[in-house]
């Protein structure tokens, strides 16, 4: 029972105990209960209580009313010298969801069963009695289960609470969450819940782009990305949220380079290799690296071609990132990964200066990682990857990006007039420096005078 030592568990237990001392009901709620039943240490713990938000705010000295309108208060507790934040939510019943996101109004209740019935899935709808748990250390016997969540955990299914059409109509994002939970835990989606997803998939556009992006990013980075995207496809959600990816299906590839199959199969194989906890930018680049292939597909007389697919794909990736409200920094990195993924084909023939400039790309480790899984998902030849990795790791940063011998100030001091002509001069001097042909400013200026006498 290692979770008993977790600061988050201890904080939630202290909060629950104080609420109970004041005469209120208090339980652990939601995902932490599910995880404990699965013998997984929760990352955090939520507390559900009969105490109203104003009472919670008054009871605890350090609080934040992050969602008091919906009965949610953040309580800060010091445990072992560190601050732990715990969400404390009042038992409630939700009114209508006119915006398809949040209830227009909530009414508080003292009945924990009523609180559970408004939640999304049975596996997330269980409560845990912390007093019983502390006494018995038996999670199952300490669990209050009004919706059959324990049975569904044993059956390994994601099952909406009550009428799935009603649950998804209330909050359309629940459809993506259901897919993510099924992928993460390797569960099936219960038949009626699956049917409701297919029926309501076109309404996912009512959810904000940011919420869709975040849910998709979790799918890509939790270690079960392939399964998640297969479920997105099966439910019809993929064609709604990422139609560019859905168009990969049936797009053939030259078998000599891609014996695995079409662009969709190839992409799924890449997603399968994304480890849990990988960066969001690498994960999205794995998904989007060949997004330019469907629009550039050409069955030429000699073989299938995708002329310019990296350039087209880069523009498409930028548009997808804009649509999903990615940050500028993440967008730039995803674009760079897509734009440069084909350059590894020339890595053994690159001039030394070109190779070093290649290595200067931001987070080049991600470029290497993308190339590796791209190869493993097709021809499985890692020679180019191993060459690039060995070269990259053997060169110290000061060699890859040294202090330049020749700068614009040196050119001006030598009498050259500033302007567009400076760019090729500086590039020539830098190339020579990177290739070891010059070793000082004087040698660099001698080269410039020889190449650009006027």
C-alpha positions in Angstrom: 0.0 0.0 0.0 2.7 2.5 -1.0 0.0 5.1 -1.8 -0.4 5.6 2.0 3.0 7.4 2.0 2.1 9.8 -0.9 1.9 13.5 0.2 -1.2 13.8 -2.0 -2.9 10.9 -0.2 -2.0 12.3 3.2 -3.2 15.8 2.3 -6.6 14.4 1.1 -6.9 12.2 4.2 -6.3 15.2 6.5 -8.8 17.3 4.7 -11.4 14.5 4.8 -10.8 13.9 8.5 -11.3 17.6 9.3 -14.5 17.7 7.3 -15.8 14.7 9.1 -14.9 16.2 12.5 -17.2 19.1 11.6 -20.0 16.7 10.8 -19.8 16.6 7.0 -19.5 13.6 4.7 -16.2 13.4 2.9 -14.9 10.8 0.4 -12.2 10.4 -2.2 -13.8 10.7 -5.6 -13.2 10.1 -9.3 -10.0 9.0 -11.0 -8.0 8.4 -7.8 -10.5 5.7 -6.7 -10.3 4.0 -10.1 -6.5 4.0 -10.0 -6.4 2.6 -6.5 -8.7 -0.2 -7.6 -6.4 -0.9 -10.5 -3.4 -0.9 -8.1 -2.0 2.2 -9.6 -0.7 5.1 -7.4 -2.9 8.1 -8.2 -1.1 11.4 -9.2 -3.6 13.4 -7.2 -6.7 12.9 -5.0 -10.0 14.8 -5.2 -12.3 15.0 -2.2 -16.2 15.1 -2.5 -18.1 16.4 0.5 -21.5 17.6 1.7 -19.9 20.8 3.0 -20.8 23.8 0.8 -18.0 25.9 -0.8 -18.4 28.8 1.7 -17.9 26.3 4.6 -14.8 24.8 3.0 -13.4 28.3 2.4 -14.0 29.1 6.1 -12.7 25.8 7.5 -9.2 25.8 5.9 -6.8 28.7 6.1 -5.2 28.3 2.7 -7.8 28.0 -0.1 -8.5 29.1 -3.6 -12.0 29.4 -5.0 -11.0 28.1 -8.4 -14.5 26.8 -9.3 -16.7 27.9 -6.4 -19.6 28.5 -8.8 -19.5 24.7 -9.5 -18.8 23.8 -5.9 -15.0 23.4 -6.3 -12.4 24.8 -3.9 -8.7 24.2 -3.9 -7.3 23.5 -0.5 -3.5 23.9 0.1 -2.0 21.6 2.8 1.6 21.4 3.9 2.8 17.8 4.1 6.4 17.0 4.8 7.5 20.5 4.1 5.8 20.8 0.7 2.6 22.3 -0.4 0.0 19.9 -1.7 -3.1 21.1 -3.6 -6.3 19.1 -3.3 -9.6 19.8 -5.1 -12.6 19.7 -2.7 -15.9 19.6 -4.4 -19.4 19.8 -2.9 -21.9 17.1 -3.8 -24.0 18.5 -6.5 -26.6 18.0 -9.2 -26.1 19.7 -12.6 -28.6 21.7 -14.5 -28.8 22.0 -18.3 -25.6 22.2 -20.4 -26.7 24.8 -22.9 -23.1 25.4 -24.1 -22.2 21.7 -24.3 -19.4 22.2 -21.8 -20.5 23.3 -18.4 -23.8 23.2 -16.5 -25.8 26.5 -16.6 -26.4 26.0 -12.9 -25.7 23.5 -10.1 -27.7 22.7 -7.0 -25.9 21.2 -3.9 -27.0 18.0 -2.3 -26.1 16.0 0.8 -26.6 12.7 -1.2 -23.4 11.3 -2.6 -25.4 9.1 -5.0 -26.8 12.1 -6.7 -23.4 13.6 -7.1 -22.1 10.4 -8.7 -25.0 10.2 -11.2 -23.9 13.4 -12.9 -20.4 12.2 -13.6 -19.1 10.8 -17.0 -18.1 7.1 -16.8 -18.7 4.4 -14.3 -15.0 3.7 -13.7 -14.7 7.4 -12.7 -17.9 7.5 -10.7 -16.9 5.7 -7.5 -16.3 7.1 -4.0 -13.8 5.9 -1.4 -14.3 6.1 2.3 -10.8 7.2 3.7 -11.6 6.1 7.2 -12.6 2.6 6.1 -9.5 2.5 3.9 -7.2 3.5 6.7 -8.7 0.9 9.0 -8.8 -2.0 6.5 -6.3 -1.1 3.8 -8.8 -2.8 1.5 -9.7 -0.5 -1.4 -12.6 -2.6 -2.8 -14.4 -2.9 0.6 -13.9 0.8 1.3 -15.4 1.9 -2.1 -19.0 3.2 -2.5 -20.1 2.1 -5.9 -23.6 3.3 -7.0 -23.0 2.8 -10.8 -21.3 -0.6 -11.2 -17.8 0.9 -11.7 -16.1 -2.0 -10.1 -17.9 -4.5 -12.3 -16.9 -2.4 -15.4 -13.3 -2.4 -14.2 -13.4 -6.2 -14.0 -15.1 -6.3 -17.5 -12.5 -3.9 -18.8 -15.0 -1.5 -20.4 -15.6 2.2 -20.5 -19.3 2.7 -19.8 -21.1 6.0 -19.6 -23.2 6.6 -16.5 -26.9 6.5 -17.2 -27.9 7.4 -20.8 -24.7 7.9 -22.8 -26.4 10.2 -25.3 -27.4 12.5 -22.4 -23.9 12.3 -20.9 -22.2 13.2 -24.2 -24.8 15.9 -25.1 -24.1 17.6 -21.7 -20.3 17.7 -22.5 -19.1 16.7 -25.9 -15.5 16.4 -24.7 -16.6 13.3 -22.8 -16.5 11.4 -26.1 -12.7 12.1 -26.5 -12.2 11.3 -22.8 -13.9 8.0 -23.2 -11.6 7.1 -26.1 -8.6 8.2 -24.1 -9.6 6.1 -21.1 -10.3 3.0 -23.2 -6.8 3.4 -24.9 -4.9 4.1 -21.7 -6.3 1.1 -19.8 -6.7 -1.1 -22.9 -10.4 -1.4 -22.3 -13.3 -1.8 -24.7 -16.0 0.8 -25.1 -19.4 -0.5 -24.0 -21.8 -0.9 -27.0 -24.3 1.8 -26.2 -21.6 4.2 -25.2 -19.8 3.5 -28.5 -23.0 3.9 -30.5 -23.6 7.3 -28.8 -20.1 8.4 -29.7 -20.7 7.6 -33.4 -24.1 9.4 -33.3 -22.8 12.5 -31.7 -19.3 12.7 -33.2 -20.2 15.6 -35.6 -21.0 17.7 -32.5 -17.5 17.6 -31.2 -17.0 20.9 -32.9 -19.0 22.5 -30.1 -16.0 21.9 -27.9 -13.3 24.6 -27.8 -10.1 23.9 -29.8 -8.0 24.1 -26.8 -9.9 21.4 -24.9 -9.7 19.1 -28.0 -6.0 19.8 -28.4 -5.3 18.9 -24.8 -7.3 15.7 -24.9 -5.6 14.6 -28.2 -2.2 15.5 -26.7 -2.9 13.2 -23.7 -3.8 10.4 -26.1 -0.6 10.9 -27.9 1.7 11.0 -24.8 0.1 8.4 -22.4 1.8 5.4 -24.1 -1.2 4.0 -26.0 -1.4 6.4 -29.0 -2.1 3.8 -31.6 -5.0 2.3 -29.8 -6.4 5.8 -29.2 -6.3 6.8 -32.8 -7.8 3.5 -33.9 -10.7 4.2 -31.6 -11.0 7.8 -32.8 -11.3 6.4 -36.3 -13.8 3.7 -35.4 -16.1 6.2 -33.5 -16.0 8.7 -36.4 -14.3 11.3 -34.2 -11.1 11.3 -36.2 -12.7 12.5 -39.4 -14.2 15.4 -37.3 -11.2 16.6 -35.3 -8.4 15.7 -37.7 -9.8 15.0 -41.2 -6.2 15.4 -42.6 -5.2 12.2 -40.7 -8.4 10.3 -41.7 -7.4 10.9 -45.4 -4.3 8.9 -44.9 -6.3 5.6 -45.1 -5.9 3.8 -48.4 -3.1 6.1 -49.7 -0.6 3.5 -51.0 3.2 3.8 -50.7 6.0 2.3 -52.7 6.5 -1.2 -51.2 10.3 -1.2 -51.6 10.4 1.6 -49.0 7.2 0.9 -47.1 6.4 -2.8 -46.9 4.2 -2.2 -44.0 1.3 -0.7 -46.0 -0.4 2.6 -46.7 0.2 6.0 -45.0 -2.4 5.3 -42.3 -0.8 2.0 -41.3 2.6 3.6 -41.3 1.4 6.4 -39.1 -0.2 4.0 -36.6 3.1 2.1 -36.4 4.9 5.3 -35.4 2.2 6.1 -32.8 2.7 2.6 -31.4 6.3 3.4 -30.6 5.7 6.7 -28.8 6.6 6.0 -25.1 4.5 7.3 -22.3 5.7 10.7 -21.2 7.3 11.7 -24.6 7.2 15.3 -25.5 4.0 16.7 -27.1 6.0 18.1 -30.0 7.6 14.8 -30.9 4.2 13.0 -30.5 2.4 15.5 -32.8 5.2 15.4 -35.3 5.0 11.6 -35.4 1.3 12.0 -36.2 1.8 14.7 -38.8 5.1 13.9 -40.4 3.4 12.4 -43.5 0.3 14.5 -43.5 1.4 15.9 -46.8 1.4 12.6 -48.6 -2.4 12.3 -49.4 -2.5 15.6 -51.4 0.8 14.9 -53.2 0.1 11.3 -54.1 1.0 10.4 -57.7 1.2 7.0 -59.3 3.9 7.6 -61.8 4.9 5.1 -64.5 7.9 3.9 -62.5 6.6 4.1 -58.9 4.4 5.9 -56.5 5.7 9.4 -55.7 4.9 12.1 -53.1 6.8 15.1 -54.6 7.2 17.9 -52.1 5.2 16.1 -49.4 7.5 17.4 -46.6 6.9 21.0 -47.7 3.2 20.5 -48.2 3.0 18.7 -44.9 4.8 21.5 -43.1 2.1 24.0 -44.3 -0.7 21.6 -43.3 0.9 21.0 -39.9 1.1 24.7 -39.3 -2.6 25.1 -40.2 -3.6 22.2 -37.8 -1.5 23.8 -35.0 -3.2 27.2 -35.7 -6.6 25.5 -35.7 -5.9 23.8 -32.4 -4.4 26.9 -30.8 -0.9 25.6 -30.2 1.6 27.9 -28.7 4.0 29.6 -31.1 7.0 27.7 -29.7 5.3 24.3 -30.0 4.0 25.1 -33.5 7.5 26.1 -34.7 9.0 22.8 -33.4 6.3 20.7 -34.9 6.7 22.5 -38.2 10.5 22.0 -38.0 10.2 18.3 -37.3 7.8 17.7 -40.2 9.9 19.9 -42.6 13.2 18.2 -41.8 12.2 14.6 -41.4 13.3 13.7 -45.0 16.7 15.3 -44.7 18.2 12.3 -43.0 18.2 10.6 -46.4 21.2 12.8 -47.3 23.0 12.8 -44.0 25.9 10.7 -45.1 26.5 12.9 -48.2 26.2 16.2 -46.4 29.2 18.6 -46.3 30.6 19.0 -42.8 29.2 22.5 -42.6 25.7 21.4 -43.7 25.7 18.5 -41.2 26.7 20.8 -38.3 24.0 23.3 -39.3 21.5 20.4 -39.3 22.6 19.5 -35.8 21.8 23.1 -34.7 18.1 22.5 -35.1 16.3 23.2 -31.8 15.9 20.0 -29.8 17.7 17.9 -32.4 17.2 14.8 -30.1 13.6 15.0 -31.2 14.6 15.0 -34.9 16.7 11.9 -34.2 13.9 10.2 -32.3 11.4 10.9 -35.1 13.7 9.5 -37.8 14.3 6.4 -35.7 10.7 5.5 -35.3 10.0 6.5 -38.9 12.6 3.9 -40.0 11.3 1.2 -37.6 7.8 1.7 -38.9 8.9 1.1 -42.5 12.1 -0.5 -43.9 13.7 -0.9 -40.4 17.1 0.2 -41.8 18.8 2.3 -39.0 22.1 3.0 -40.7 21.4 6.7 -41.4 20.0 7.1 -37.8 23.1 5.5 -36.3 25.4 7.6 -38.4 23.6 10.8 -37.5 23.4 9.9 -33.8 27.1 9.0 -33.6 28.1 12.2 -35.3 25.8 14.4 -33.2 26.9 12.9 -29.9 30.6 13.0 -30.8 30.6 16.8 -31.6 30.7 19.2 -28.6 28.3 22.2 -28.8 31.2 24.6 -29.4 32.2 22.7 -32.5 28.7 22.6 -33.9 28.1 26.3 -33.2 31.4 28.0 -32.6 32.1 31.7 -32.1 32.4 33.0 -35.6 35.7 34.2 -36.9 34.1 36.6 -39.4 31.2 38.9 -38.5 29.5 41.8 -40.2 31.7 44.2 -38.2 34.8 42.5 -39.6 33.4 43.1 -43.1 32.7 46.7 -42.5 36.1 47.3 -41.0 37.6 45.8 -44.2 35.7 48.4 -46.2 32.8 46.3 -47.5 29.4 48.2 -47.8 26.7 46.7 -45.6 23.8 45.1 -47.6 22.5 41.9 -49.1 26.0 40.9 -50.2 27.0 40.3 -46.6 24.9 37.1 -46.4 26.8 35.0 -48.9 30.1 36.3 -47.6 29.3 35.4 -44.0 27.9 32.1 -45.1 31.1 31.3 -47.0 33.3 32.2 -44.1 31.2 30.1 -41.7 31.2 27.1 -44.0 35.0 27.3 -44.2 35.3 27.5 -40.4 32.9 24.6 -39.8 34.9 22.5 -42.3 38.2 23.4 -40.7 39.5 25.3 -43.7 40.1 28.5 -41.8 41.3 28.9 -38.2 41.2 32.7 -37.5 39.6 36.0 -38.5 42.6 36.8 -40.6 42.3 33.6 -42.6 38.6 34.2 -42.9 39.1 37.7 -44.3 41.7 36.4 -46.7 39.1 33.9 -48.0 36.5 36.6 -48.3 38.8 38.8 -50.4 39.6 35.9 -52.7 35.9 34.9 -53.2 34.4 38.4 -53.2 37.2 40.7 -54.6 34.8 43.6 -55.3 
